[in-house]
């Protein structure tokens, strides 16, 4: 058998769990295809960051791509901005925003009645606001938006204007450090100007007329500075693609310049069209060296504490993964990004089961794909950050250390 040239990384978002009545959802679910992958490969358990560190999906994916989250992660703002397609530059400061409803200085609805049609509002803000720094303001999904300030001497060390709960006063942005004073002033100026534009915008006048809450204020949070970005192809010399339905993962893909391939009917929920995502991933492997396929639904079931739903969805993933079983001459890797245990209803630090198949892999004795079986495999216990270097070695893409 030769050497693999390509890598398919399948991320079963949040599928990893703890035992419930003695068995985990991965153990209870019907998973003939995942078991075939485990049986045909080398297995182990993997700490998303390090033992005991509970990760978000964003930092967990950074680690899976071999970027040290402690070095590169600067908050949600830059990822949100990258996710809506803003090309970030070193020195930018990026934020997540909400279109919200304010009445007499009180935020009565942080989501402005879950408004969706914000394109005109975002455009009006982009065109109408004048600041002492360059502004890029774009709508995101639903009531969300992303904002970037570009210019000299900007700082991410500012407070959020978002009070985080309804029926509280909107806040002014404050500087957390003296050098952030100017940035805080620019943001407060932005909020004031945006408010004036929104208040008189025809779309809001119409919303008020039909009894819907107007999107008359922008809430800001998640400030993060953009550092120098080492793109995926600069780091590895590989052409990468990402297939996902969640903004954060898409944002990470775009930030590191992996091609984002959109899939129709992919929702990120348990109703997602995952057959289409798998098909897209296989298609993308034709002209990419590396494809990250994120399948989200099991994470949602974990957050909702729905064990039956989680088991069913893992079974649905397994069926959808059928077409990847026959892939030859490439590495196929299956791993969750982190655990989302039913009992915790949030992410936990528990390590996840990882399986690597393909040419050159030292196949071990693991017979099933789950957290407990994987722990007996040939990889033992590794960190997500170790995965890419190992895969790079398996595709013969590493430089020798020493002579
Ligand atoms: Zn996740």
Boltz pocket constraint, residues with backbone or C-beta under 6 A from the ligand:
constraints:
  - pocket:
      binder: B
      contacts: [[A, 13], [A, 14], [A, 56], [A, 57], [A, 58], [A, 60], [A, 299], [A, 337], [A, 338]]
      max_distance: 6.0
